Amino acid sequence: MIPTFTNKIVQMPYKKTEQYDEKITVKLAENYKESISLLGEDAEREGLLKTPERMAKAMQFLTQGYQLDARAILESAKFHEDVSEMIIVKDIELYSMCEHHMLPFYGKAHVAYIPNGYITGLSKIARVVDIYSRRLQVQERLTHQIMDVIKDTLNPLGVAVVIEASHLCMMMRGVQKQNSVTTTSAFWGEFQKNETRSEFIRLIGSKLH
C-alpha cells in the first residue's frame, strides 16, 4: 500500500517574534534614506524603497544589548553548589559592530570561571556574551565587560575570557588584510596564576570530543 501525504499545516506551540520601537524605526529609516541619497543612489527606486526600514530594524536587532541586563541574566539562574573546579564554555559565536567604522566583527569567545559557592546556568554565559556583543563595541572592552559582570555577580575564585575575532574594518577597507585575527584576553583571581591560566589555555585549544 502506497502511503499518502497531505498538506496539513501543523501549528507549533512556540512562536518567536521580533518587536521594534516604531518611533525609533521611523527616525532611523529617515536618516538611512537620506544617507542612501547622499551616496549617489536613487532611494525611490524599487529595490531600495524598503531598504531604509530594513536597515533601521537590523540596526536595532544588532544593538539590542543596550536593552538587556547581563547581571540580571546571571542572577536568574544562580544556584548554590559546592563546586570549585574550573567551568569552561568555549567556542561561543559572537557578532558585534565596531564602533569606529560601524562594520561587523565576528568570532568566538571562550569563558571560564571557578565557582566560590555559586554557579549559573551554562546558557547564561553565552547570553552574557550576546548582551555585550550586541552593542557598538571594541573587542578589548567587550572582553573585560564579560569578565567583570561574571566576577561581580557570581563572586567566583577566578574568571577568564579570551576572544578571537575577525574585523571587517580591517578586511573590507583600510589595510584589507583578509586573514588577520585579533585575540584579546582578560584574567582575574586564580587565573592570574600561571598554572591555572595555562590549564585554561590548553583546554580551550584542545578537542575533547
Contacts in CASP RR format, 6 or more apart in sequence:
PFRMAT RR
TARGET T0000
AUTHOR 0000-0000-0000
METHOD contacts of the structure
MODEL  1
MIPTFTNKIVQMPYKKTEQYDEKITVKLAENYKESISLLGEDAEREGLLK
TPERMAKAMQFLTQGYQLDARAILESAKFHEDVSEMIIVKDIELYSMCEH
HMLPFYGKAHVAYIPNGYITGLSKIARVVDIYSRRLQVQERLTHQIMDVI
KDTLNPLGVAVVIEASHLCMMMRGVQKQNSVTTTSAFWGEFQKNETRSEF
IRLIGSKLH
18 57 0 8 1.000
18 61 0 8 1.000
20 56 0 8 1.000
20 57 0 8 1.000
20 60 0 8 1.000
21 60 0 8 1.000
24 56 0 8 1.000
24 60 0 8 1.000
25 53 0 8 1.000
25 56 0 8 1.000
25 57 0 8 1.000
25 60 0 8 1.000
26 56 0 8 1.000
28 52 0 8 1.000
28 55 0 8 1.000
28 56 0 8 1.000
28 59 0 8 1.000
28 60 0 8 1.000
29 52 0 8 1.000
29 53 0 8 1.000
29 55 0 8 1.000
29 56 0 8 1.000
30 52 0 8 1.000
31 52 0 8 1.000
32 51 0 8 1.000
32 52 0 8 1.000
32 55 0 8 1.000
32 56 0 8 1.000
33 43 0 8 1.000
33 52 0 8 1.000
34 43 0 8 1.000
36 43 0 8 1.000
36 48 0 8 1.000
36 51 0 8 1.000
36 52 0 8 1.000
37 43 0 8 1.000
41 48 0 8 1.000
42 48 0 8 1.000
43 49 0 8 1.000
43 51 0 8 1.000
43 52 0 8 1.000
61 134 0 8 1.000
62 95 0 8 1.000
62 97 0 8 1.000
62 134 0 8 1.000
63 97 0 8 1.000
63 134 0 8 1.000
63 135 0 8 1.000
63 136 0 8 1.000
64 134 0 8 1.000
65 130 0 8 1.000
65 131 0 8 1.000
65 132 0 8 1.000
65 134 0 8 1.000
65 135 0 8 1.000
66 134 0 8 1.000
66 135 0 8 1.000
68 131 0 8 1.000
68 134 0 8 1.000
69 131 0 8 1.000
70 127 0 8 1.000
70 128 0 8 1.000
70 131 0 8 1.000
70 132 0 8 1.000
70 145 0 8 1.000
70 149 0 8 1.000
71 149 0 8 1.000
71 152 0 8 1.000
71 153 0 8 1.000
73 124 0 8 1.000
73 127 0 8 1.000
73 128 0 8 1.000
73 131 0 8 1.000
74 120 0 8 1.000
74 124 0 8 1.000
74 128 0 8 1.000
74 149 0 8 1.000
74 150 0 8 1.000
74 153 0 8 1.000
74 154 0 8 1.000
75 153 0 8 1.000
76 124 0 8 1.000
77 120 0 8 1.000
77 121 0 8 1.000
77 123 0 8 1.000
77 124 0 8 1.000
78 118 0 8 1.000
78 119 0 8 1.000
78 120 0 8 1.000
78 153 0 8 1.000
78 154 0 8 1.000
79 118 0 8 1.000
79 119 0 8 1.000
79 120 0 8 1.000
79 121 0 8 1.000
80 117 0 8 1.000
80 118 0 8 1.000
81 115 0 8 1.000
81 117 0 8 1.000
81 118 0 8 1.000
81 119 0 8 1.000
82 117 0 8 1.000
83 115 0 8 1.000
83 117 0 8 1.000
83 119 0 8 1.000
84 114 0 8 1.000
84 115 0 8 1.000
84 116 0 8 1.000
84 117 0 8 1.000
84 157 0 8 1.000
85 114 0 8 1.000
85 115 0 8 1.000
86 112 0 8 1.000
86 113 0 8 1.000
86 114 0 8 1.000
86 196 0 8 1.000
86 199 0 8 1.000
86 200 0 8 1.000
86 203 0 8 1.000
87 112 0 8 1.000
87 113 0 8 1.000
87 114 0 8 1.000
87 115 0 8 1.000
87 119 0 8 1.000
87 122 0 8 1.000
88 110 0 8 1.000
88 111 0 8 1.000
88 112 0 8 1.000
88 200 0 8 1.000
88 203 0 8 1.000
88 204 0 8 1.000
89 110 0 8 1.000
89 111 0 8 1.000
89 112 0 8 1.000
89 122 0 8 1.000
89 125 0 8 1.000
89 126 0 8 1.000
90 108 0 8 1.000
90 110 0 8 1.000
90 111 0 8 1.000
90 203 0 8 1.000
90 204 0 8 1.000
90 205 0 8 1.000
91 108 0 8 1.000
91 110 0 8 1.000
92 108 0 8 1.000
92 109 0 8 1.000
92 110 0 8 1.000
92 111 0 8 1.000
92 125 0 8 1.000
92 126 0 8 1.000
92 129 0 8 1.000
93 106 0 8 1.000
93 107 0 8 1.000
93 108 0 8 1.000
94 106 0 8 1.000
94 107 0 8 1.000
94 108 0 8 1.000
94 109 0 8 1.000
94 129 0 8 1.000
94 130 0 8 1.000
94 133 0 8 1.000
94 142 0 8 1.000
94 163 0 8 1.000
94 165 0 8 1.000
95 104 0 8 1.000
95 105 0 8 1.000
95 106 0 8 1.000
95 107 0 8 1.000
95 133 0 8 1.000
95 134 0 8 1.000
96 104 0 8 1.000
96 105 0 8 1.000
96 106 0 8 1.000
96 133 0 8 1.000
96 134 0 8 1.000
96 135 0 8 1.000
96 137 0 8 1.000
96 139 0 8 1.000
96 142 0 8 1.000
96 165 0 8 1.000
97 103 0 8 1.000
97 104 0 8 1.000
97 105 0 8 1.000
97 135 0 8 1.000
97 136 0 8 1.000
97 137 0 8 1.000
98 104 0 8 1.000
98 105 0 8 1.000
98 136 0 8 1.000
98 137 0 8 1.000
98 138 0 8 1.000
98 167 0 8 1.000
98 168 0 8 1.000
98 169 0 8 1.000
99 136 0 8 1.000
99 137 0 8 1.000
99 138 0 8 1.000
100 138 0 8 1.000
100 169 0 8 1.000
101 169 0 8 1.000
101 173 0 8 1.000
102 136 0 8 1.000
103 167 0 8 1.000
103 168 0 8 1.000
103 169 0 8 1.000
103 172 0 8 1.000
103 173 0 8 1.000
104 168 0 8 1.000
105 137 0 8 1.000
105 139 0 8 1.000
105 165 0 8 1.000
105 166 0 8 1.000
105 167 0 8 1.000
105 168 0 8 1.000
105 169 0 8 1.000
105 182 0 8 1.000
106 165 0 8 1.000
106 166 0 8 1.000
107 163 0 8 1.000
107 164 0 8 1.000
107 165 0 8 1.000
107 166 0 8 1.000
108 163 0 8 1.000
108 164 0 8 1.000
108 165 0 8 1.000
109 129 0 8 1.000
109 133 0 8 1.000
109 146 0 8 1.000
109 161 0 8 1.000
109 162 0 8 1.000
109 163 0 8 1.000
110 160 0 8 1.000
110 161 0 8 1.000
110 162 0 8 1.000
110 163 0 8 1.000
110 204 0 8 1.000
111 125 0 8 1.000
111 128 0 8 1.000
111 129 0 8 1.000
111 146 0 8 1.000
111 150 0 8 1.000
111 159 0 8 1.000
111 160 0 8 1.000
111 161 0 8 1.000
112 159 0 8 1.000
112 160 0 8 1.000
112 161 0 8 1.000
112 191 0 8 1.000
112 200 0 8 1.000
112 203 0 8 1.000
112 204 0 8 1.000
113 150 0 8 1.000
113 154 0 8 1.000
113 156 0 8 1.000
113 158 0 8 1.000
113 159 0 8 1.000
113 160 0 8 1.000
114 156 0 8 1.000
114 157 0 8 1.000
114 158 0 8 1.000
114 159 0 8 1.000
114 190 0 8 1.000
114 191 0 8 1.000
114 196 0 8 1.000
115 154 0 8 1.000
115 156 0 8 1.000
115 157 0 8 1.000
116 154 0 8 1.000
116 155 0 8 1.000
116 156 0 8 1.000
116 157 0 8 1.000
118 154 0 8 1.000
118 155 0 8 1.000
118 156 0 8 1.000
119 154 0 8 1.000
120 153 0 8 1.000
120 154 0 8 1.000
125 150 0 8 1.000
128 146 0 8 1.000
128 149 0 8 1.000
128 150 0 8 1.000
129 146 0 8 1.000
132 142 0 8 1.000
132 145 0 8 1.000
132 146 0 8 1.000
132 149 0 8 1.000
133 142 0 8 1.000
139 163 0 8 1.000
139 165 0 8 1.000
139 167 0 8 1.000
139 182 0 8 1.000
139 184 0 8 1.000
140 184 0 8 1.000
142 163 0 8 1.000
142 184 0 8 1.000
143 161 0 8 1.000
143 162 0 8 1.000
143 163 0 8 1.000
143 184 0 8 1.000
143 185 0 8 1.000
143 186 0 8 1.000
144 161 0 8 1.000
144 186 0 8 1.000
146 161 0 8 1.000
146 186 0 8 1.000
147 159 0 8 1.000
147 160 0 8 1.000
147 161 0 8 1.000
147 186 0 8 1.000
147 187 0 8 1.000
147 188 0 8 1.000
150 156 0 8 1.000
150 159 0 8 1.000
151 158 0 8 1.000
151 159 0 8 1.000
151 188 0 8 1.000
157 189 0 8 1.000
157 190 0 8 1.000
158 188 0 8 1.000
158 189 0 8 1.000
158 190 0 8 1.000
158 191 0 8 1.000
159 186 0 8 1.000
159 187 0 8 1.000
159 188 0 8 1.000
159 189 0 8 1.000
159 191 0 8 1.000
160 185 0 8 1.000
160 186 0 8 1.000
160 187 0 8 1.000
160 188 0 8 1.000
160 191 0 8 1.000
160 197 0 8 1.000
160 200 0 8 1.000
161 185 0 8 1.000
161 186 0 8 1.000
161 187 0 8 1.000
162 183 0 8 1.000
162 184 0 8 1.000
162 185 0 8 1.000
162 201 0 8 1.000
162 204 0 8 1.000
163 183 0 8 1.000
163 184 0 8 1.000
163 185 0 8 1.000
164 181 0 8 1.000
164 182 0 8 1.000
164 183 0 8 1.000
165 181 0 8 1.000
165 182 0 8 1.000
166 180 0 8 1.000
166 181 0 8 1.000
166 182 0 8 1.000
167 180 0 8 1.000
167 182 0 8 1.000
170 176 0 8 1.000
170 177 0 8 1.000
170 180 0 8 1.000
171 177 0 8 1.000
171 178 0 8 1.000
171 180 0 8 1.000
187 197 0 8 1.000
190 196 0 8 1.000
191 197 0 8 1.000
191 200 0 8 1.000
END
